[in-house]
């Protein structure tokens, strides 16, 4: 199990840890606005914080959807966040070739849910020596994620996290099966609940993903009550203007209230 990630000490006896930030790098100013605010809140609440943002979005419904400001430009902003704020950073990769490039800039490589079975990506990420966060495919049973972890371990890397982001049981909607959390924890690696992507309503007729941000607190509380190790969420000062996934993001002004409630609940849960 991971017990240290660049300035973060984590055991499941402590508070949950948080992966948070915007969906995609839109520009340096908004990235630092979000990162500095989240760091301020997590320092106050003693929550280990990992900054999250994609330097490029490869999985979009429409060809004209925003994908990023440029690979190197986005990665350099992530590195600057890490160096200036002294926090670890995580970003997605979408191919084996991206692993080596992204690893020069970030601390954690994230494997998107749709790609969690792609052996070449898992092996390439593992061989960088970075922490690898694998999102459970919306099409997979949680027990199947042991095979993803085995590929990474057999490639020489034991620094693994697993993230649940819901399961598709019907068209255009996602459901969280909380049995997935203890099931994936059987691997011995930390398990994270992605509470904002779990509320997506993908493949809408407009070609723009919808969402239910009104249920973010509900999903988060249920995850903490189930004993999840970490929480993943996307946040933005103005989700309506976000260039990706705005429909299911948490407004940045609401973050402290949400995390305060989750911390209080975590204290109760760990008593049992």
N, C-alpha and C positions, 0 to 999 in steps of 0.2 A: 504493500500500500504506500502511496505517496505520503511522505511526512514532511517534506519541505519543498517549496517552490519559490525561489528568489524572494527573500524577505517575508515569506509566509510560513508559519509553522502550523501544521494541521494534524489533529487527531480527531476522531469522531466524538471525543469527550468534550471538545471545545464547541464554540459556536459554529453554526454552518458557515461555509465560505460562499462568496458571491462572485459570479462572472456577470459583468454588466457593462453596457455601453450601447452605442448606436448600432443599427443593423450593418451599415456600410460607412466607410470613410467618405464624408461629403466635403470635407475641407478642414484645415487645421484649427480654425477658430472654434467651430462647433464641437470638434473632438475634445479640445482642451476644456471647453465650458462644461461638457458632460463629465469628463474624467475627474476634473478638480472638484466638482460638486459631489460626485459619488464617493470620492476619497474622503472628503470632509464628513460626510454622513457615516461612512463605514468606520472611520477612525473614532468617531463619537460613540458608535454602538459596538465597537470592538469586533467587527466582522472582517475576517480576512478577505481582501479584495483583489480580483484579477480583472483588468480592463479588457473588454471584448469589442472588436469591430472587424468586419470583413474588409480586406483591402480591395477585393473584387468579388462581385456577385455573379456566379456563373449560372445559377438556377433561377431563371426569370420566366414568367409566363409569356411575355411579348418581346419581340425583337427590339422595340423602341424603349424598353425599360432601362433605367439607369443602372449601370454596372460598376462604376467607380471613376476615380479621377486619374487613374494610371497606376499600374502595379508598383513600380518603384516609389512613386510619390506617396502612395498609400502606406507602403511598408515603412518608409522613412518617418512618416508621422507616428506610426505605432512605436517605432524605436525611440523617438523623441519623448513620447508619453512615458515609456518605461524608464528612460534615463532621468528625466526631469522630476517625475513624481515618485520614482523608486517603487513602482508596482510592476508585477509581471503582466504580460499581455498575451492574448490568444487571438488567433485568426484562422479562418478556414483555408484549406487547400482543396483543389479540385482535380488534381492529377499528380502522378508520381513525380513528374518533372518539377512541379511547384514546391515540393517538400524541401529540397536543398536550398532553393532561393529564399523561401519564407523563414526557414530556420536561422538564417543570418540576422534576422531582425526581431524575432519574437521568441517567447519562452515556451509556448504551448501551441502545438499544431492540432487543429480541429478537423475531424473528418465528418463532412455533412452526412445526414441520415441516408440520403439516397445512395451514398457511396460506401456505406459501412461494410459491404461484402467484397469490395474491390481489393483483391489481394495485393496488387502492385502498389496501390496508394498506401495501404497499411504498412507494408514492408518498407517502402521508401521513407515514410514518416518515422517508423521505428528506428531506422538506421541513422537518422540525424542525431539521435540521443536525446531529443527534446521530449517533454511530456506530450503524450498523445491523448486527446479527448475524442472519443468516438461516440457519435450520436446514434442511438438506436433507430434503425429504419422503421418508418411508419407501417411497414409491411411485415415486420418480424416479431415473433414471440420473444419476450425478454430472455428466455433461457438460451436462445440462439446466439446471443451476444458473446457467449463464452468462446465461440470460435473466432471472433474478431480479436479477443484478447490473446488467444493462443497464438495467432499469427504474429502479433506484436512481440510477445514474450519469446517465441521461437526465433525471432529476428534479433534478439539480444537486448530488448528494452522492457523493463518492468515498470516504467513510469506511465501509468495508464489511468484514465478516468473514463467513465461511461455516463452518457446523458440520455435521459428519456425525454422525448418531445411529443409524446402521444402516439396513438395508433389510429389508422383509418378503418372504421367499421362501415362507413357508408360514403356516399358521394358528397364531396365538398365540405367535409367536416372532420374534426379530429376529436378523439376521446382519450382521456388519461385513465389507464388501468393501473391503480396504485399497487397492485400486486407486483408490478414490474420492478418496483424499487427494492424490496427485499430479495426478489429473485436475482436481480443483477448484482446485488451486494454479496451474493454467494461466491462471486468470482474473487472476492478479497480486495477489490479496487473501489475507490470512492464513486458514489453514484450521485448524479446531479439531476435536478428536475428543471427543465426549460419551461418556465411558466408562461412565457409570452408566445412562443411558437406553438405551444400546445393549444392555444386559443385561436389559431389561424383558421380561416375558412378558405382553403385554396381553390384555384381553378373556377373562379366565379365567371359569369358570362361576359363581364367587362374585360377579362384578362388581367384584372388587378385583384390580388388576394385580399379577402375581407378578414374580419376578426371580431373577437368579443373581449375587449379590454376591461369591460365592466366585471369580468370574472377573474381578473388577475389575483386579487386578494384571496378569493375562494380557493383557487388552484394552489396558491402558495401556502396557505394555512394547512390544506390537506396534505401537501407534500411534507411539510415540517412535522405534522402529526404522525405521518407514516415513518419518519426517521431518516429522511433523505440527508445526505452529507453536504450537498451544495445546492444553491439556487442559481439559475441562469435567467437573466431577463434583459430585454432590450428597452432602452429608455432614450427620450429625446425631449428637448425643450418645447417643441411644438410638433407632436406626431402628425398632425394634419399636413405639415409641410415636409415631413421626412421623405427622402427620395426612395426608400425601400421599406416595406413592412410597417408603414405608419399605422395601418388599421388595427394592429394588435400590440403596439408599443405602449409602455407606461409613460405618462407625462412626467418629466423630471421633477416637477414640483410636488408630485405625489409620492416620490420614492421614500422619503424619510418616514412618513407615516406608515407606509407598508412595512418597511424593515423593522421599525420599532415594534409593531405587532408581532412580526415573525420571531424576533429575538425573545419577546416575552413568552411566546408559545413554546419556543425551543427550550427555555429554562424549565417549563412545566414538564415537557415530554421527557427530558433527560433525567427526571426524578424517578421514572418508572422503568 
